[in-house]
Each structure stands twice: as structure tokens, then as C-alpha cells.
Amino acid sequence: MQSKNNDASLEALQDIRSIMDRSARFVSLSGMSGIWAGFVALIGASIAHIMLQEPHYRQIGKANEAGPQQFDAYTLHFVMLGLGVFVVALLGAFYFTFKKAKKHSHVLWNNASRQLLIQGFFPIMAGGVFCVTFIYYGCGLFVAPACLVFYGLALISGSRHTLSDIRYLGMLDVLLGCCAIFFPGFGLYFWAAGFGILHIFYGAMMWSKYDK
Amino acid sequence: MSNPIEQLNKIFDSRIRIGIMSALIVNDNVNFNDLKSLIDVTDGNLATHLKTLEENAFIKVEKGFIGRKTNTVYSITITGEKAFRSHLDALEKIIKGLS
């Protein structure tokens, strides 16, 4: 009789915990999403690296006499590359997360995922505005650090609504961004480390922890 | 020491009610459809249990609209939170006392 009560209590507590987690946290986030985003970022950084061999591209984001820099074709190529990387990374991340949610028959659009998107959206949007204005005012060397810091802040603020590992990834990105400010000219390497290597590392870790 | 089993709240006997309270205790508010998919119950079943909890003043109901569709959101009351926490304490005592 007593052990029957014990079992029932344990079962009730496990139920409670599972529902608390699923309702407040978006647990379907797949580690594969991170790995994908990391590889896309590394490919994007390599393309940017090759583009930067060309002298025209080296002028992007540098202050000139004429005041705020014109958005010429070269700048546009670079911004398009950045946006392209962001969209391809996001689509792939969405695909893997969609697959994981389906496998566990969890819903993708719920209170937790809504909160995650809202909390993450504001820092990302602010970061986007800052990056574009940095290029506009000829302070291109701040773009990579700003990307890392704002993205890291977005992860920290969103992490309350998803797997907690995301918080540490966010903190590392913020720290890396802060370091990057002191190494002008190496922005792309910091960017590749933060968005490429850290994503792959954390993605693989989360994959083996939750998805395997 | 009183028997912890007696401290269990009869209202939280049902899995569905426990599910509702668990979701509401960690969120400011949750709407009907989210609760439904979270706990995996039928509309009617969920509505009945929500009604019971509301009658006991454990949850608050707010009816609103998104466009033309009704959007009913539920949140936990202070009474509800207290009752649910002491139910959890009792569950914990039972497990600790016997294992």
C-alpha cells in the first residue's frame, strides 16, 4: 500500500516536471540546428575572406573624406552575403528543429517558442540596426564585435525559454565580441570563431546530450 | 507528525488538473489551445477541469479576442499557487518518507 502511494507520488511529480519544462521551455531545439548554423557561418566567412582579397572590398566600412560612406555595389555584396548566411542558417536550423519536434510529437508553435522568439528578436534587431549604421558611418571594424555581442545577448535573453545550454553559448559570444573590439582587422576571425566554431561545438554537445 | 497522504489536495487527484497547474505555475498565462496540446486532452475534458479549478479560485480566466476569434487565457491565483505548492510538498514528503 505504502509503496503504491510512493509510486503514484513519483509519477505525479514526474508529470509535473515534464509539463513545467515543456510549457515554459522550448525543448525541441535540435543540436543539429547549431551544427548546421556553424557550418553555414564558416562557409560564409570563407567567402568573405576570399572577397576581401580584392582591394575594392577592403574599403567597405572605412571612413572617407566625403563623410558617411555611400552604399556602393561592393558594400551591397557584403551585406547580401551576411543576410544570405543569416537566412540559410535560420532555415536549416528551423528544419532540424521542426524534425525533432515532429519526432517527439511536440508542437512547434506554443507559449514557449513564442516567448523565445520575442525575447531573442529585440537584441537581434538592435544588432542589425547597429551593424548597418556602423558601415554607413565608416566604422566597419565594429561590425563583427557588434554581431557577436548582440547575438550573444539575444541568446542569453532567449535562454530562459529554451534549453539552458544556450545561455552559456550566449555568454561566450558576448565575451568573444568584447575581445574582438581590441583586435581591429581580425573581426572576421572572431566572427568565424563565434558563429562557426562555437555553434558547431555547442550544437554537437547538445546533440549528444538531448537528441541521441 | 501528520500523515503526508492526508495533506494531499483532493482537487489535484486528476492528472489533467495537475497538468494545468504545472503549466500555469511557470507561466504568466497560458491560452486554451496551448494547454490542450501540452496536456493532450479533448476540449470538453479540459474545459470541465478548468471549470473545477476556477470554482475553487485556483485559477483566473480572462476572455479576450484575437481578431474575431475568442482567446481565453488562464493564470494561476495566489490561493492556487499556495495550494499547489503544499500539494507538491506533500508528494515530496511521501517519497522521502518511504524511499
Interface residues (C-beta under 8 A of the other chain):
Chain A: Q2 S3 N5 N6 S9 L10 A12 L13 D15 I16 R17 I19 M20 R22 S23 A24 V107 N110 N111
Chain B: I5 R15 I18 G19 M21 S22 A23 I25 V26 N27 V30 N31 D34 S37 L38 I39 L88 L91 E92 I94 I95 L98 S99
